[in-house]
């Protein structure tokens, strides 16, 4: 049987800190996600420790009575420890130069390797077939780039909160596709 990993970008949040909760709209989006996933045979849920990621999947976790496993490797990428007024321009450059590392930050290559470890653990070392991984936009886009090298800065900008991609591993070949449609968003 093929492995199915649903890669989930968290719902709309009140901010970017690790403690930022979901907005009222984000909570409504979480309900939609619960409906979306509740008919699937989800066997495992792994989430970033950030509050917005955990809150995104809590409703489903309770409904299907499945514990949320926290994995720090799913935390959002830290671009820099410095305040960057031109952060968007700096971020764009990191999609062209995967080894660029800003002060106190993490390169694209380092962040991609970190999240890829989690995915590889599920794909290669786990006997479950259907898993949800809840994470953040930038690091998720770097992961998707590992399977589709055309996925870069422009595609990151087009991602929604939430967003869902399905990664399958049939016959030792990776396949990734977007599952979330804009009409699902509240």
N, C-alpha and C positions, 0 to 999 in steps of 0.2 A: 504494500500500500504506500502511496506517496505521502510525503510529509507536507503539511500545510501550515505555514506560519503567517498569521495576520499581523502585519506591521502597522501599528496604530499611532498616529500623532494625536496628542492630547486635545481635548476640547478647549474652547475659548477660555482664557484665564485673565485675571485681574492685573497681572504683571509678569515680570521675567524672573523674579527671585525664586529660589527653591521652595519658599513658603507661600507663594501666590496661589490662592484658591481659584476655583472656577467662578466665572461670572454667572448671573442668573441664566443668561442664554447658554452658557457652557453646561449648566446643569440640565437644561432641556435637551441639549445635544447628547449628553450622556444617556438620557432616557431613550433617544433614538438609536444610539449604539446598542443599548441593551436589547431593544427589539430586533435590530439587525443581526446580532450575534446569538440571540437566545435559541434560535432554531438549529444552530450548528452544534456539533458534538465537541465543544471546546473541552480539552482535557487538562490544560495548564494555562495559567496567566502569570506573566512575568512583567514587572513594571519598574520604571525609573522610580527612585525614592522621592522625587519632587511631588509636592502636594497635588498640583494640577494633574499629574499623570495618574496618581492613585485614585483621585476623585473621579477621573474619567471612566474608570473601569469598576469602581466599587459597586455600583448598582447591579451590573451583570454578575459580579463575583457573589453577591448575596443571593441573587435569583437562582443561579445554578449551583450554589453551595460549593464554591471552589475558592480556595485561599489564594490571595495575591502574593506572589513571591517577589521580593524586592531585590533588584540587582543594580548596584551602583554603576556598572558599566553602561547602563542605559541613560544615565544623566546627560543633560544637554552639554554640548561642547562649550568649553570656555574659550572664547576668542582672544581675550586679553584680560589682565587684571587691572588695566588702566581704563579710565573713562575715554571712550573714543567718539568724539562728535561725528566723525566720518566713518563710523563702524560699518555701514552698508558697503561703502567702497572697499574698505579693508576686507570685508567678508568676501566680496566678489573676487578679489585677487586670490584668496585662498582656494577657490575652485579651479583657478588656472595653475597655481603653484601649490601642490599638495604638501610640500615640505616647508612652506612659509610658516614661521612660528612667531607670533607677536609676543611682546613682553608679558610674562605671566600666563600665557595662553597655551593652547594645544593646537598642533598642526592638523590639517585635514587628514593626513595620513595616520597620525596617532589616534584621532577620534574614530576614524573608520575602522582601524584595527581593533579598537576597544569594543565597539558595538558588534563587529564581525565575530569576535570571540563568543559573545552570547549566542548569536545565531548559529554558529558552527557547533556549539555545545548542544543546542537543541537538535540540529539536523543530523549530527553524527554520533552523539552520545546519549540520546534520549529515546525511550521507546514509545513516547506519545506521538500521535499522528497529527493532532490539530492543536495549535498553540497560538495564544495572543501575546505579542510583545508590545508594551506601551512605552513610548518614548517621545522625543521632541523633534521639531522640524529640521533643524540644521544637521544634527547627527543622523537622523533618518535619511535625509537626502544623500549624505556621504555613504551610507550603507547601500542605498539603491544604486548609487554610482558604481559600487563594486560588481553589480550584476548587469548594469546598463550604463556604459561609460558616456552615453549621451545625456545622462541625467546630471545637470549641473545647476549653476546659480539661477538661471531663468526658470527652470523647472521647480526649484525650491521656492521661488517667489510665487509660483502659481498653486502651491499646496494650500489646502484649506485647514482650518481647525474645526472639527477633527478631520483626519484623512486616514484612509485605509488602503494598504497595498497587500496583495497576497503573494507570498513567496512559496513556490512549490519546488519540489526536488524529485521529479520523476526520472527514473533511470539514470541517476547520477548527473542530471543536467538541471541547472537552475532556470526557473521561469518566474518573472515578476510582472504583475499587472495591477493597475489601480482598480479598486473595488468600490470606492466611495463616489457617490454622485452628488452634485451640488444640491439637487432637490431634497436630499436627506438632511441638509443643514437647516436649522431652524431660522 
